[in-house]
Amino acid sequence: MIRYKMYERELTDGGSYQHHTCVDKFVRRSVLEYFNIPVDFPVVYFTRKVPFTSEFKCGFYLNTFKKLKSYYFQQTLDTIKLFKGLYNDIFLAGDFDGDGNFIDQSINIEIMPIQTKDNYLTIRKILIENYGIDNFECDSLFNDYSVDKFHFHVKIKYGVEGMIIKFYNTYPINPFINYYDN
Protein backbone atom coordinates (compact mmCIF):
# COMPACT_ATOMS: atom_id res chain seq x y z
CA MET A 1 0.00 0.00 0.00
CA ILE A 2 1.43 3.37 -0.98
CA ARG A 3 1.45 5.64 2.05
CA TYR A 4 2.80 8.75 0.35
CA LYS A 5 5.19 9.99 -2.29
CA MET A 6 8.16 12.21 -1.67
CA TYR A 7 9.96 14.71 -3.85
CA GLU A 8 13.71 15.25 -3.36
CA ARG A 9 15.71 18.34 -4.39
CA GLU A 10 19.45 18.59 -3.98
CA LEU A 11 20.43 21.99 -2.57
CA THR A 12 24.15 21.51 -3.16
CA ASP A 13 25.87 21.69 -6.53
CA GLY A 14 24.69 18.37 -7.95
CA GLY A 15 21.15 19.61 -8.48
CA SER A 16 19.55 16.15 -8.62
CA TYR A 17 15.79 15.65 -8.38
CA GLN A 18 14.17 12.34 -7.47
CA HIS A 19 10.78 10.91 -6.60
CA HIS A 20 10.30 8.28 -3.90
CA THR A 21 7.33 6.06 -3.17
CA CYS A 22 7.02 5.14 0.50
CA VAL A 23 4.99 2.12 1.45
CA ASP A 24 5.30 2.28 5.25
CA LYS A 25 7.13 4.25 7.92
CA PHE A 26 8.34 1.39 10.10
CA VAL A 27 10.06 -1.87 9.13
CA ARG A 28 9.14 -5.07 10.93
CA ARG A 29 11.51 -8.00 11.56
CA SER A 30 9.65 -10.26 9.10
CA VAL A 31 10.15 -7.67 6.34
CA LEU A 32 13.87 -7.44 7.16
CA GLU A 33 14.14 -11.22 6.95
CA TYR A 34 12.20 -11.34 3.68
CA PHE A 35 14.57 -8.82 2.07
CA ASN A 36 17.62 -10.43 3.73
CA ILE A 37 18.60 -7.37 5.79
CA PRO A 38 20.92 -8.98 8.39
CA VAL A 39 21.09 -6.35 11.15
CA ASP A 40 20.36 -6.64 14.86
CA PHE A 41 19.24 -3.09 15.68
CA PRO A 42 15.99 -1.14 15.26
CA VAL A 43 15.60 -0.11 11.62
CA VAL A 44 13.77 3.08 10.63
CA TYR A 45 13.90 2.28 6.90
CA PHE A 46 16.02 0.48 4.34
CA THR A 47 16.65 0.75 0.63
CA ARG A 48 18.29 -1.49 -1.90
CA LYS A 49 19.39 -0.93 -5.47
CA VAL A 50 17.40 -2.29 -8.37
CA PRO A 51 18.45 -4.55 -10.00
CA PHE A 52 19.03 -6.36 -6.73
CA THR A 53 22.43 -6.23 -5.04
CA SER A 54 23.37 -7.61 -1.65
CA GLU A 55 24.36 -4.18 -0.30
CA PHE A 56 21.73 -1.94 1.31
CA LYS A 57 21.21 1.38 3.07
CA CYS A 58 19.60 1.32 6.47
CA GLY A 59 18.13 4.05 8.68
CA PHE A 60 18.79 3.95 12.43
CA TYR A 61 19.04 6.13 15.54
CA LEU A 62 22.01 7.80 17.23
CA ASN A 63 22.44 5.04 19.87
CA THR A 64 22.96 2.51 17.09
CA PHE A 65 25.32 4.85 15.24
CA LYS A 66 27.45 5.25 18.37
CA LYS A 67 27.96 1.47 18.48
CA LEU A 68 29.13 1.48 14.84
CA LYS A 69 32.16 3.64 15.82
CA SER A 70 31.99 5.78 12.70
CA TYR A 71 34.60 8.26 11.55
CA TYR A 72 31.68 10.73 11.15
CA PHE A 73 30.32 10.44 14.71
CA GLN A 74 31.57 13.77 16.13
CA GLN A 75 30.71 15.64 12.92
CA THR A 76 27.22 14.16 13.16
CA LEU A 77 26.80 15.30 16.78
CA ASP A 78 27.97 18.81 15.86
CA THR A 79 25.44 18.94 13.01
CA ILE A 80 22.58 17.75 15.20
CA LYS A 81 23.37 20.51 17.72
CA LEU A 82 22.87 23.16 15.01
CA PHE A 83 19.18 22.18 14.78
CA LYS A 84 18.46 21.92 18.52
CA GLY A 85 14.83 22.77 19.29
CA LEU A 86 13.75 22.65 15.65
CA TYR A 87 13.03 18.96 15.14
CA ASN A 88 10.67 16.20 16.19
CA ASP A 89 13.10 13.47 15.22
CA ILE A 90 16.52 12.87 13.73
CA PHE A 91 17.64 9.58 12.33
CA LEU A 92 20.74 8.51 10.46
CA ALA A 93 21.35 6.23 7.51
CA GLY A 94 24.41 4.39 6.31
CA ASP A 95 25.51 1.72 3.87
CA PHE A 96 25.99 -1.94 4.74
CA ASP A 97 27.45 -4.89 2.87
CA GLY A 98 25.47 -8.06 2.24
CA ASP A 99 26.57 -9.51 5.59
CA GLY A 100 25.26 -6.52 7.54
CA ASN A 101 28.65 -4.88 8.16
CA PHE A 102 28.63 -1.08 8.27
CA ILE A 103 30.52 0.56 5.41
CA ASP A 104 31.86 3.78 6.96
CA GLN A 105 32.21 5.86 3.79
CA SER A 106 29.26 8.19 4.41
CA ILE A 107 26.46 9.06 6.81
CA ASN A 108 23.07 10.64 6.16
CA ILE A 109 21.60 12.88 8.86
CA GLU A 110 17.82 13.08 8.32
CA ILE A 111 16.33 16.05 10.20
CA MET A 112 12.55 15.84 10.66
CA PRO A 113 11.60 19.41 11.69
CA ILE A 114 8.64 20.59 13.66
CA GLN A 115 6.42 21.54 10.73
CA THR A 116 6.06 25.31 10.58
CA LYS A 117 6.98 27.98 8.06
CA ASP A 118 9.08 29.72 10.74
CA ASN A 119 11.08 26.54 11.33
CA TYR A 120 11.65 26.20 7.60
CA LEU A 121 13.01 29.75 7.51
CA THR A 122 15.24 29.09 10.53
CA ILE A 123 16.58 25.87 8.99
CA ARG A 124 17.11 27.70 5.71
CA LYS A 125 19.17 30.32 7.58
CA ILE A 126 21.26 27.60 9.30
CA LEU A 127 21.99 25.98 5.93
CA ILE A 128 22.99 29.33 4.40
CA GLU A 129 25.23 30.36 7.30
CA ASN A 130 26.89 27.00 7.96
CA TYR A 131 27.00 25.38 4.53
CA GLY A 132 26.77 28.24 2.02
CA ILE A 133 23.58 26.88 0.47
CA ASP A 134 21.72 29.39 -1.69
CA ASN A 135 19.69 27.10 -3.96
CA PHE A 136 16.26 27.26 -2.30
CA GLU A 137 13.84 26.48 -5.12
CA CYS A 138 11.54 25.14 -2.41
CA ASP A 139 10.78 28.61 -0.97
CA SER A 140 7.62 28.93 -3.06
CA LEU A 141 6.13 25.88 -1.32
CA PHE A 142 5.90 27.95 1.85
CA ASN A 143 3.98 30.93 0.43
CA ASP A 144 0.74 29.59 1.89
CA TYR A 145 2.05 26.65 3.93
CA SER A 146 -0.11 24.77 6.38
CA VAL A 147 0.85 21.53 8.09
CA ASP A 148 -1.84 19.48 6.30
CA LYS A 149 -0.35 20.20 2.84
CA PHE A 150 2.97 18.37 3.14
CA HIS A 151 5.77 17.23 5.42
CA PHE A 152 9.25 18.58 4.80
CA HIS A 153 12.65 17.47 5.98
CA VAL A 154 16.33 17.98 5.26
CA LYS A 155 19.16 15.50 4.74
CA ILE A 156 22.81 16.33 5.24
CA LYS A 157 25.18 13.68 3.92
CA TYR A 158 28.86 13.58 4.82
CA GLY A 159 31.09 11.23 2.88
CA VAL A 160 34.40 10.58 1.22
CA GLU A 161 33.08 12.28 -1.92
CA GLY A 162 32.10 15.46 -0.06
CA MET A 163 28.89 16.84 1.41
CA ILE A 164 25.41 16.78 -0.09
CA ILE A 165 22.35 18.57 1.28
CA LYS A 166 18.83 17.75 0.12
CA PHE A 167 15.33 19.04 0.80
CA TYR A 168 12.36 16.63 0.80
CA ASN A 169 8.65 17.20 0.75
CA THR A 170 5.80 14.73 0.65
CA TYR A 171 2.83 15.02 -1.62
CA PRO A 172 -0.06 15.44 -2.05
CA ILE A 173 -0.59 15.54 1.74
CA ASN A 174 1.37 15.39 4.99
CA PRO A 175 1.38 11.69 5.98
CA PHE A 176 2.88 12.52 9.38
CA ILE A 177 0.13 14.92 10.45
CA ASN A 178 -1.04 12.62 13.27
CA TYR A 179 2.39 11.18 14.00
CA TYR A 180 4.18 14.27 15.26
CA ASP A 181 3.00 16.95 17.59
CA ASN A 182 3.08 19.67 14.95
Buried (B, 14 or more C-beta within 10 A) or exposed (E): EEEBBBBBBBBBEEEEEEEEEEEEEEBEEEBBEEEEBBBEEBBBBBEBEEEEEEEBBBBBBBEBBEEBEBEBBEBBEEBBEBBEEBBBBBBBBBBBEEEBEBEBBBBBBBBBBBBBBEBBEBBBEBBEEEBEBEBBEBEEBBEEBEBEBBBBBBBBBBBEEEEBBBBBBBBEEBBBBEEBEB
